Amino acid sequence: MSDEPSTGAAPAEDAVAVRLAKVAALRRAAIEPYRDSFERSALVADIAEAHAGLEAGAETSEVVSVAGRVVAKRDQGKVLFLVIRDASGELQLFCRPNVLGDEAYASACDLDLGDWVGATGTVLRTRRGELSVSPSEVLLLSKSVRPLPEKYHGLSDTETRYRQRYVDLIANPEVRAVFETRFAVISAIRAFMAGRGFLEVETPMLQPIPGGATARPFVTHHNALDMDLYLRIAPELYLKRLLVGGFERVFEINRSFRNEGMSPRHNPEFTMLEAYQAFGNMETMRELTESLITTVALQVLGTLELEYQGTAVTLASPWRQAPMAELVSEAAGRELSVHTPLADLRAECARHDVPVDAGWGPGKLLTELFEKLVEHSLNEPTFVTLYPAETSPLARRNDADPMLTDRFELIVTGREFANAFSELIDPADQRGRFEAQAAAKDAGDDEAMWVDEDYLRAQEYGMPPAGGLGIGIDRLVMLLTDSASIRDVLLFPHMRPEA
């Protein structure tokens, strides 16, 4: 008999011991509980499609071989019902002793939930209308020695779901759909970028200088070279080196790493799309961003009308564009900009309980006000433009106002989805920005950038005018799957050590 009790679950240690005893008994009987392979002739979905019109009570002569995990079991004495699940769906095995034979039937009755089995038999539909296979053979392929959690159907404990994703995928089949959507999104992005003439490249994940963003890096040590290296916080500076070398359109779907806090929006490692186009600018990247996201949404979901956490969101074009200073002024009820006196900006921050560092200039203060007063309120896709140069160390200055840059962030549902700008290609200006970042680092800002002399040398060889773009793929998948937390769209999110 199965060790699965009908009421209440045995302690996990006892249940494991029972199943391990079964493994030992099988081996004493010269039956291997962990087989090498199984020749499967069809997926469950294929069988369901081929026999969609089969009437209740009808039995075919078609013989199929199927395999999957046992996810349900009902023993009625003279008939055993097993439900198995493969990657395509679930199917019932209608096990009868007169078809299987008494010994094989007894072995099937001794199977446990979680076991992987292979079965060969004919296709039928029971009198109750359930499509089934009546097996003449049921083989144990892999013995599950740890029982599934009690009430595993619809498992909702988030700690278990994230920490033991394998159990989550067993218990909640809809979770698989989220990740199928994720991989469809990435595939669609690749196809879109290739269609625009971009070349997919690979850049180093271990870097001697972490650059391309303001963030705290992870550090490691290379023994053979006896030097510290850093997990990349962004691939940006290496991708732009390729522009110098003559690649005019490049992109990378990259894993990046930032040694920062964790939240429903942040994980220490995450996936981004970064793309660079020679002879383009911020407007080129704005069109690329809007076209990419709408194309991917239509291809994967078939619609631009979404609902995210109970709120309607439309991705239909055109998307709103607004300068940061204009949005902050609207929210504050007074005109504010990078040209507002520093004392006035500090007073405005104090009025709205925005913490201020003594070394911050007007651009940083305006950015902090935007994040406190405005960002959370932007539900529909909005391109926020003209970011301060102070907080945009890699972006080209705006021709009309050098205290601003030709940069935008795309905000949807109150969070950043993309960051793009006309690239800074003047090596002298870039050196000055790097040195300002280095001074901030020396003053205690551990997220500030370093001076990257090799990148400056590359720029001195001449970088073409260009536009650059970064899109957070995890956040895009959150939006398209209506997922509240980034952990819901990462197969294996980072967790605190298990107690």
N, C-alpha and C positions, 0 to 999 in steps of 0.2 A: 504493500500500500504506500501511497504518497506520504511524506512526512508533513505535508501541509495540513494543519488542523482545521476542522470545520468552524470552530469558534475559538477566537483568541489565538495569538501566535506564541509558539514556544520561544524561550530565550534563544537569541541568535547563536550562542555557543553550543547549545544542545542541538539545534537544527543543523548546524555545520557538522557536528560530530555524527549525526545520523546519516548525513549525505556522504561523508567521508567513509563511513562503514559500507555504504552501498558501492562506492568506488572499489574498495578492497574486495567485496564479494564478487563484483563483476570480474575483477582480475583473477581471482581464484577459479572462476568458471571459464577462464581463458577468453573473456570478452573485453576488448579494448574500449574503455570509456572515452577516449580522446582519439578519434579516427583521423586518418591522413587526409581524406577528401570524400566527396560525394558527387556523383554524376547527376546533376539536376537538369530536367528537360524543359521546365517552364517556370516562370515567375507567377505568383498568385494573381497579379493583375492580368497577365496574359490568359490565364484559365478563366477568370471572371469575364473578360471581354469575349472570348471564344464561345462561352456557354451562357451568354446573357439571356437567350431565349429559351433555355431549357426549362421545361415545365416541372412543377412540384411533383415529386414521386417518380420522376423519370431517371433512369440509370443508363449511362452510355457504355460503350465498349472501349472507349479511348483510355489508354493507359498513360499516366503521367508520373513523373518523379518530382517531388517538391521538397523543399527544406526550409526550416525556420526555427524560431524560438517558441517553445510552448508558453503561451501567455494566459491560457485558461484551460480548465480541466473539469469534466463532469462525469463521474462514474455512476452509471445506472444499473450496475450488476451484469446484465447481459449485453450492454452496449456502453462503450466508452467514447466520449466526445473530447477531442483535443483541439484546441485552437492554436494554430501556429502563425507566426508573423515573419515575413521576410521584408526586404526593402520596399516592396511595392504594395503590401497590404496584408490582410489576415484571411485565413482559410480554415475551415473545419475539417478535421480528420474523423470520419465516421467509422470507428473501430468495432469490428464484430469478431467473436471467437471462431465462428464457422468459416470466416474468410482468412483470418490471421493464423488460426491454429491456437490451441489452448496455451502452449508455452509462450509463444510470441505475444499473445493477448495479455497474459499475466505480466510479462516484461513491460508492455505498454502501460498497464495499470500502475506499475511501479515508478513511472516517470514523474518528475517533479516540475513545478512551475520554474521556468528559467532554463530548462534543458534545451539543447539544440538537437533536433531530430531531422532525419530524412525519411521520406515515405514514398512508396510506389504503389499505385493502385488505380482504380477506374473512377471517372468523374460521374457524380450523380447529384441530384437535388432531392433533399429529404422531403417527406410529406409536408413538413412545416415550411418548405420553401428555401431551406439553407443550402447553398451550393457547397458541396463537400467532395472529398476524395475518400473512397472506401479502400483502405490500404490492404494489400496482401503482405506487405513488409513495412515495419517501422524500425529504423535503426537509430540508436543513440549515437550522436556524432560528437557531442561535448557535454560532459556532466557539469551542471551548475552546483557547486558545493556550498554556495552562500545563497540563502533564500532571499527573494525580493522583499523589500520592506513591507511591513503590515500596511494594508490599505494603499498599496503602491499605485493602484489605478487613480490617476489624478493627483499624484504626489505634489504637494504644494509647499512643503518646507523649503524656503529659499536656500538655507545653508546647505541642505542635502542636495538640492537641485544643482547649485553651482559647483559644489565641491566634488560631487559624484555625477558628473554629466552623463556618464554611461547609464546610471540608474534613471536619470531624468528622461533620457531618450527612450528607455524602455517603458517608463510609466506614463509619459505624456507624448504620444505620437505627434501632436501638433507642434511640439518643439522642433522636430525634424523639419517641418515645413518652413520654420523661420530660417533655418540654416540653408535649406534648399534655395530660398529666396536670396539669402546673402550671396551664395555662390553664383546664382543667376545674375545678380547685380554686377558682380565683379566681371563675369564673362561679357555682359553687355557693355560695360565700360571699356574693356579691351577692344571689342569690336568697333565701338564708336570712335575711339582714338585712332585705331588703325585706318578707319575710313576717312579720317581727317588728315592722314599722311604722317602721323606721329610714329616714331620708332620706340618700342619698349626696350629699355636698357636696365642694367643692374649697376648699382654703386655700392661702395663699402658700407658694411654695417659696423665694423670696427674702425674708428677714426682717431688719428693722433690729436685732432682738435675738433671738439663738437661744435658745429656751426649750423646756420640756417634757421635758427629760432632762438628765442630767449627762454631757456629752461635749464633745470638742474639735470646733469647727465649721470648715468651709471658709469663707474670707472672699474677697469679691470687691469691686469698686468700681463704683458707678453714676456714669458721667461726667456725665450731665445734672443729676443732683441733687447731685453732688460729695459722695457719702457712701458709706461702707462698708456692704455688705449681707452677709448670711450665708445659705448654703444651710441649709435647715431640718434640725435634728437630730430633730425630731418635730413633728407638727401640733397637739399637745395644747392649747396655750394658745389657739390660734385656734378650735378646735372648742368649747372651753368658753366662749369669748366668745359663741358662737351659743346656748349654753344661756341665758346672760344675756338675749340678744335674743328668746328665746321658742321657739326650736326645741327640742323636748323629746327627740327621738331622732335623733342624727346619727352618720354614720360616714364614713370616708374610707379608701380603699385607696391608700396614699401611698408615694411614693419619698422616703426620707430619706437624709441624708448625714452621715457622721461621719469626721472627719479623724484616724483612729486606725489601729492595726495591722491586718494582714491575717492570716487563719488559715483553717483548714477551716470555721470557723463565722462568719467575719466578712469582709465586703466593704465598701469605703468607701461604696457606695450600696446600699440594700437596700429591700425592700418590706414594709410593715406594714399591718395593719388596725388602725385606732383607732376606737373607738365610745364614745359617751357617752349615758347615759339619765337624764333628769331623774326625781327621786323614787325612784331606785334606790340601791343601795349595793354593798358588796363582795360580799354574798351574791347579789345580782341578777346581778352580773358573773360570779360563779362558775358559776351555772346556765347563763348565756348561753354561757360558754366551753365547758363540757362538752357542751352540746347542739349548739353550732355544729360543733365538731371531730368529734363522733361522726356527726352528720348528713352532713357533707362526706365523711368517710371511707366511709360506707355508700353514698353516692350515686356517688362516683368509683371506689371499689375494690370495693364490694359486700361488705365484711367489716370487722370490728373486730379481727380477729386478724392481726397483722402480724409480720414478721421484719425487724429492723433490724441490719445488719452481723453476722448470725449469731445474734442474740439475740431470743427471742420477746418480743413486746410486745402486750398486750391493751388496747384502748381501751374495753372494755365498762364500763358504769357499775355501781356508783358508784365515783368516783375517791377516792383517799385524801386526807385533810386532816390537817395536823399543824403546830403552831406551830414557828417557827424555833428558839426557845430549847430546846424539847423535843428536836428532832432533833440539835442541837449537843450537848446534854447526853448523849444516848445515845451519840453518837460519841466524846465525850471521856471518858466514864466518870465524870463528876461533874456536879453541877448548875451550869449557867451561865445567865446572863440579863443583861439590860441593868442589873440592880441589883447584879450581882456587882462587888465593888471593882475599880477600874481596874487596880490593881497585879496582882491575881489574873488578870484577863483578859490583861494583857500577858505575864504569866508563861506562861499557857496558849498564847498565840501563839508564844512563844519555844520552848516544848516541841514544837510541831508545825511549826517552821520557817516561820512566817507572818510576812513582813516587816511592821513596824509604823512608822507615822509618829508623831512626838511629839505632833502636834495632834489625833490621833484620840480620840474619846470611846468610851464602852462600846458604843454602838450600832454604830459602824463596826467595832470590834474583833470583836464578835459576828458581824457579817455576813462579815467576812474568814474567821473560823473556819468558818462555814457553807460558804463557797465552797471552802475547802481540805479539810474533813473529810467533808462530807455530799453536796454537790450531785452529784458524779460518781457516787454510789452509787444515786441514785434513778432506776431504770430504768422502772418502771411510772408512769403519770400520777399526780403528787402535787401537791396545792395546799399550798404552804408559806405559812403565814399569820403575822400579827402581826409584821411587819417593824419595826425600830426607826425612830422618828421622825427620828433623826439622818441616816439614809440614805434617807428618803422625804419629800423637801421639798414634795411636792404632795398628799400623802395626809392624810386626816382622822385626828386622834388617836383612839385607842381610849378609850372612856368610862371603862373600869375602870382603865386604866393609860396615862396621857398620854405616857409615854416610848415607847409602841408606837403603831402605826397599824393601821387596818383595811385591810390590804393583803395581797395574795397574789401569789406567782409560781408559775406552772405549770412543773414540771420533768418532763421525759420524756427517757429515755435519757441522763440525766446532764447535760442542758442546759436552759436557760430557753426556754420557748416562748411564754409570755404573762406579762403584768404587769398587775395591776388593783387598784383600791382604791375605797373610799368617798372622794369628792372633798373636799378641803379648801375650804370655801366662806366661812370667816371671813377677811375681808380683813386684819384686824389680825394674826392668827396667820400668814397667808400673807406679810405684809410682814416679820415677824420671821424667818421661814424664809428668805426671799429675802436678807435682810441677813446672816444667818449664812452663806449660800452665797457672798455677795459678799466677806465677810471671808476665807473660805477661798480664794477666787480671789486676793485681794490677798496672801495668804500663800504663793501659788505653785501652787495647784490650778487648772490651766488647763481642767479639765473641770467646774468648779463653775458654777452658774447665776448670771445677772445679776439685778439688780432690774428687773423689767418694770413700769414705772409705769402704762402703759396697761392692762395686764391687771389691776393692782390697782384702777385706776379702774373697770374693768368690774365687778369683784367688789363694789365699793362701791355699785353700783346694785342689787345683790342677785342672787346666783346660787342657783338652787333646789338642794336636796339632790340628789345625783347619784352614779351609779357610772360609772367610766371603765375602759376595757379597751384593751390593745394586744397584738396577736398577730403574731409574726414569720412572715410567709407563706413566706419562703425556707426557714426551718427546718421548717415544717410540710410543705412539699413534699419536703424531704430525707427526712423520716420516711416519708411515704407512697410514695416511690419508692425507698426503701432506698439513698439516695445518701450517700456518705461525706463529701463536701465540698460547701460552698455553691457552689463553682464549677461543680459538676455540674448545678445547677438554675438557673444564670444563663446566658442565651444568650451574653452578652459580659462575662465577669468581668474585673475590672481586673488588669493584669499589669505587671510591671516592663518598662521599655523594652526593645525587642528589640535584641539585640546585632548 
